[in-house]
Amino acid sequence: MHNLNIKSANKDYQVNFYKEIDDIIKSIKDKKAFYLIDENVYLFYKDYFKYKPRLVVPALETSKTLDYASNIFDHLINRDFKSDVHLVVIGGGILQDLGGFIASTFCRGVKYTLVPTTLLAMCDSCIGGKTSINHHKRKNILGTFYPPDEVKISLEFLNTLDKRNLFSGYGELIKFYCLDNNIFNIDLDNLEECVYYGLNKKSKIIQTDEFDKGERKLLNFGHTFGHALESASNYAIPHGSAVIIGILAANEISSNLGYCSERYNTNVRDKLLPFITHLKLKKEWFVFDKLLSYIKSDKKNTGKNINMVLHNNGSYSIFPINDLEILETSLSTVYEVIRLRN
Ligand SMILES: NC(=O)c1ccc[n+]([C@@H]2O[C@H](COP(=O)([O-])OP(=O)(O)OC[C@H]3O[C@@H](n4cnc5c(N)ncnc54)[C@H](O)[C@@H]3O)[C@@H](O)[C@H]2O)c1
């Protein structure tokens, strides 16, 4: 099975792949372990956690809030956990973002292990140490950099993941392959290799730019429109699927600016459209002015510019965009193309 070593300023850590969930559970022997478990994962896999001290958390964006974090702190304090607690966070990106935030702030930082249970969390969010909390409708606006002590992956968890969330995971995987100009070689029948590919790609980037000052921002490809669409749809479009639409919009902009050929743009679009045609999209989520207000609050922006990761003749970089018309026309083209395919 695969494994990866990741170097980080805070601590180095390992990502280990396991065949079965049972192998993961048996490998956690720490007497101070406390389990934060995604509610749906708990329903499917309860028997593994019968005798484990635990808190079951709804996997909703509304759980990624200071109020909810405060509940968890109360819970830990009431159970008399201190700085030697070892949090074992079992779930998707929501649980990881929230659990990582708790781990990084409780007693100024405690040990934590991530056990990702969605494809998105396995191939992307389990490494890199970004912890996040939403605040007043601003997604991921609060957070820390705090890597886990270990990541334990078993693809067995994916047996219970629904299509909507599986396809959302494909979104982040697709992003990694796009950044390598390798999207036409993605082989989703070999999902473990794809997960490893994504993690390997991300690990190289985060080890060069852990704190998001330069190259790591490229991992935001597709996220400018992606985050805005997630917010505008009130999270009805799952994160990774919104990223796919964001990639289509970014490539449309590249094509309009002459950074890539129309042919390249349409080839990538044809490859990616099947991953989003199951979504029931509402026109109101695509109202440009509404999206623009979300886009303007994107963390990548500087001054009045909207900074977007764009494909430019085979490489990727951040471009400042101040021509709003090009954003609007590109988005409306993408919306029409998706609508016609649905
Ligand atoms: N920190 C990072 O680097 C990073 C990167 C990308 C995304 N994110 C964040 O991740 C979040 C999205 O995460 P996600 O896509 O993993 O979704 P999620 O955590 O919202 O989970 C999606 C749904 O799947 C359910 N679920 C999870 N595992 C399951 C399983 N094995 N079987 C059945 N159901 C299961 C959950 O209960 C939930 O209903 C967003 O909040 C996003 O901002 C963080």
The ligand as a MOL file (V3000), in Angstrom:
LIG
                    3D

  0  0  0     0  0            999 V3000
M  V30 BEGIN CTAB
M  V30 COUNTS 44 48 0 0 0
M  V30 BEGIN ATOM
M  V30 1 N -8.6780 22.2000 4.3010 0
M  V30 2 C -8.5530 21.9810 3.0210 0
M  V30 3 O -7.4460 21.9150 2.4820 0
M  V30 4 C -9.7780 21.7990 2.1580 0
M  V30 5 C -9.6400 21.4860 0.8020 0
M  V30 6 C -10.7950 21.2720 0.0550 0
M  V30 7 C -12.0460 21.3780 0.6560 0
M  V30 8 N -12.1360 21.6980 1.9850 0 CHG=1
M  V30 9 C -13.4540 21.7870 2.6360 0
M  V30 10 O -14.0210 20.4890 2.6620 0
M  V30 11 C -15.4380 20.6030 2.7620 0
M  V30 12 C -16.0970 19.6140 1.8370 0
M  V30 13 O -15.6680 18.3500 2.2190 0
M  V30 14 P -16.2170 16.9970 1.5860 0
M  V30 15 O -16.4970 17.1640 0.1680 0
M  V30 16 O -15.2990 15.9370 2.0440 0 CHG=-1
M  V30 17 O -17.6470 16.8480 2.1930 0
M  V30 18 P -18.3000 16.7840 3.6340 0
M  V30 19 O -17.3480 16.6950 4.7300 0
M  V30 20 O -19.3040 17.8740 3.6140 0
M  V30 21 O -19.1000 15.4120 3.5140 0
M  V30 22 C -20.0770 15.2640 2.4970 0
M  V30 23 C -21.2280 14.3610 2.9300 0
M  V30 24 O -20.7790 13.0090 2.8880 0
M  V30 25 C -21.0780 12.3710 4.1400 0
M  V30 26 N -20.0590 11.3410 4.3040 0
M  V30 27 C -18.7440 11.5140 4.6050 0
M  V30 28 N -18.0940 10.3440 4.5110 0
M  V30 29 C -19.0120 9.4060 4.1710 0
M  V30 30 C -18.9510 8.0100 3.9260 0
M  V30 31 N -17.7970 7.3480 3.9640 0
M  V30 32 N -20.0850 7.3660 3.6350 0
M  V30 33 C -21.2760 8.0330 3.5460 0
M  V30 34 N -21.3910 9.3620 3.7500 0
M  V30 35 C -20.2690 10.0410 4.0600 0
M  V30 36 C -21.0900 13.5000 5.1340 0
M  V30 37 O -21.8350 13.1770 6.2790 0
M  V30 38 C -21.7320 14.6200 4.3260 0
M  V30 39 O -23.1240 14.4650 4.3170 0
M  V30 40 C -15.7760 22.0370 2.4450 0
M  V30 41 O -16.1580 22.6810 3.6350 0
M  V30 42 C -14.4620 22.6150 1.9080 0
M  V30 43 O -14.3310 23.9770 2.1980 0
M  V30 44 C -11.0370 21.8780 2.7410 0
M  V30 END ATOM
M  V30 BEGIN BOND
M  V30 1 1 1 2
M  V30 2 2 2 3
M  V30 3 1 2 4
M  V30 4 1 4 5
M  V30 5 2 4 44
M  V30 6 2 5 6
M  V30 7 1 6 7
M  V30 8 2 7 8
M  V30 9 1 8 9
M  V30 10 1 8 44
M  V30 11 1 9 10
M  V30 12 1 9 42
M  V30 13 1 10 11
M  V30 14 1 11 12
M  V30 15 1 11 40
M  V30 16 1 12 13
M  V30 17 1 13 14
M  V30 18 2 14 15
M  V30 19 1 14 16
M  V30 20 1 14 17
M  V30 21 1 17 18
M  V30 22 2 18 19
M  V30 23 1 18 20
M  V30 24 1 18 21
M  V30 25 1 21 22
M  V30 26 1 22 23
M  V30 27 1 23 24
M  V30 28 1 23 38
M  V30 29 1 24 25
M  V30 30 1 25 26
M  V30 31 1 25 36
M  V30 32 1 26 27
M  V30 33 1 26 35
M  V30 34 2 27 28
M  V30 35 1 28 29
M  V30 36 1 29 30
M  V30 37 2 29 35
M  V30 38 1 30 31
M  V30 39 2 30 32
M  V30 40 1 32 33
M  V30 41 2 33 34
M  V30 42 1 34 35
M  V30 43 1 36 37
M  V30 44 1 36 38
M  V30 45 1 38 39
M  V30 46 1 40 41
M  V30 47 1 40 42
M  V30 48 1 42 43
M  V30 END BOND
M  V30 END CTAB
M  END
